[in-house]
């Protein structure tokens, strides 16, 4: 049985994430300590206690990556399955790189922490946001964005009938009635101050590339690119697609459609968001791992 490894992105965070792993696994505890030491962040406090930092992108990103990495390590250590590829949604592509052996945990945590800082810096003098649009086809939304002359762009192609826009918050607000007039079932502004995967993050691309050049290994297992919806497995290829991932839309549904036949089942590490999206894209099952109980359940399901 071949498994497609899936890793969620921002928006999947919640207070208590990873706590069950920490309390029941020595491996998880070691990974928490390693991550905390690498960036001087108390990840137990960040992830287990109510706080404002968990929703700030420079903290959200390493927290989600750590949670996904632990889920993956515990799964890998518990069973011997054949992996087809790794695929992450947005930030999740960096968790996918970790699973593919492209980057060590400490370097991965540092990298996405700095990525969050770079994204914040790009929005020092402007207010960005994102908006989920339901019930319209991609072409209609793309045309609305182009014809609006506003700073708004398609950012996440999640599934047919679900597309996320990114841009200046005020411009997204102006676009909301237009989208509904064209037949959108919903156009909901998200509680975000940074607009991911659009040209407004151009200033972050070059410094991110420098960080990637230092952190990535030369070769690794297949990771599916958000930018091209095609697999890559070398540092040279990664340095082409990962810096521009900040400014290009996430081709998630295209990636699943391109590679669903390479996997018998998908396993999502550290969330259930992609499981929900996948139901609208593929008939293949997606099994989520979020705690020790779900880990045992998934291993049992795959072993039968």
URSUL-V751245 format. One record per helix or strand. SS is the DSSP state (helix for helix, strand for strand). FROM is the first residue (numbers start at 1). TO is the last residue. Records with the same first field share a line. If there is no record, write none. Layout:
BEGIN
SS = FROM-TO + FROM-TO
END
This chain:
BEGIN
strand = 2-7 + 82-88 + 128-134 + 152-159 + 162-168 + 186-189 + 219-224 + 231-234 + 250-250 + 265-269 + 286-289
helix = 19-24 + 26-39 + 43-48 + 53-55 + 57-78 + 92-99 + 105-121 + 138-148 + 169-181 + 199-215 + 235-241 + 244-246 + 252-262 + 273-278 + 292-303
END
